[in-house]
Amino acid sequence: MSAPKPCMADLALINGKVITVDEKFSFAEAVSVKDGRIQAVGTTDEVMKLTGPETKIVDLKGMTVMPGLYDSHLHVVGTGSALQIINCRTPPMMSIEDLKNAVAEKVKEAKPGEWILGRGWDQAKLAEQRNPSRYDFDEVSPDNPVVLTRTCGHLIVANSKALEIGGVSKDTPQPLGGVIVKDENGEPTGMLEEGPAMNLVRNQIPQEGVEDYMGQIKTACEAFNAVGITSVIDAGNTSDHMVAYQRLKENGELTVRTNMMLAAIQKSEPIEDSVKRINEFPMLSGYGDELLKFQGLKILIDGGVGGRTALLREHYENDPEDYGVLTVPVENLQKLVDAGNMRGMLCGIHCAGGAAMDIVIDAFKKTNKVKPIKGRRFYLIHAYQPTEQNFKDCRDMGIMVASQPSFLYYLGDSYYGNVGPERSKWLKPHRAWLDEGIMCAAGTDSPVTPYPPFVSLWTSIARRTEINDTQMGTEQKVTRKEAIKMYTLNGAYLTFEEDIKGSIEPGKLADMIVIDRDVMTCPEDDIKDTKVLTTYLGGKVVFEA
Ligand SMILES: [Zn+2]
């Protein structure tokens, strides 16, 4: 028995088409893996020379391989929990009647008083074409509190039991930064907008703990691997989420490389508490390893265009009073950004509407004077409506963007109504971001929109909506190559990992997926239906169809 040659590959994928996403965006036929990293990329003959009796050789028979996909902004615990609660999306829910029936089903299995939760409804897609109200669910759930979160995450509907437990009545004053929607008689309709209002009820839901989070993260990881996701930025974690991650990692159950972000504001706490948390937080940006890392601080200052809560520069269609919602006062935002910056955390800030973007960039400018941020990869999350000035400021300070093409597909129909046809063309202008030389990475913000990445990737190329097939600004389409880069290398760039992932090149982590079609040459609309056959994380199979 002789020891295997040290250069012998552990794994070789041969006779395929490898989309390498290297500098030249070149294609290869085969790839080999050694010790979890890409060993060689080339022709089948070249790669076969590196194989031996110990090598697992996979004949791809012409199948396509590409780097594992990177979702640069989503919520892992939220996604895992969404997979465990009522799926209120359309489809499967076609009407409020369907939602009612789903709630009734859950109530049958629930213990007395147990909370019935769901997520994903969008009134624009429901047959009744209206928001659900408390009364819709009272009939099927008089004793169990019900809370269903809208697809955007910025609105909930609660039934009467839930409102009662949350102490929300006719007499409840409007909380700062949120809205209790009331009818003409002043009675709450059950709709609560934004954190400060939603939390009146949500804070009454029994607390989840580390064990629950572990289950949710695991559920999400399995789901992600099955659609080709090998890396994510998880935006808005608490310390308990981070402990759950570490335990899963210890157990060998973390199968998605995760960059965690600390949630700056947790619950309806005073600003001093948030700043204190940042000042005392024991991790700085970059701490961790290739599997689990701390990226920085996540702050959120407005909502979304679909729920008319994104803070716009010009008012929403058909309502001259409505500019959206600013959820954090400007001076508090500055305190958070400064605290993160001084502590050594990069900041990623949710700013959907143009006015919110202006506010965030302004906060970056101010903090930049205290301690420079260039080269530290601060970034904007969503960033729908950039101006020429925004582009310039982003270039000057090295600010990047995490955008979600999937929003245009799943939520675009509501955008079209809320901001009209002209402004719709310039929502999430990916072409412009890239042409302006600003790093832009893609994702889904799951569970805000579904996590399967090829729909989102395709949307950045096609820019069409799900229901009405409306074009959302054809000038802003990107090419297939750019769309793939936004979902791989650009994501890696956001987390300072472009040297270890995002492309299939020697020395990089062997995170790869085998897919059922050639996304470079198939008919454009087929890209969104791409299925993943195998997902490798560090050369190990984490999913197989
Ligand atoms: Zn988000």
Residues whose N, C-alpha, C, O or C-beta is under 5 A from the ligand:
A	BS01	ZN	D445
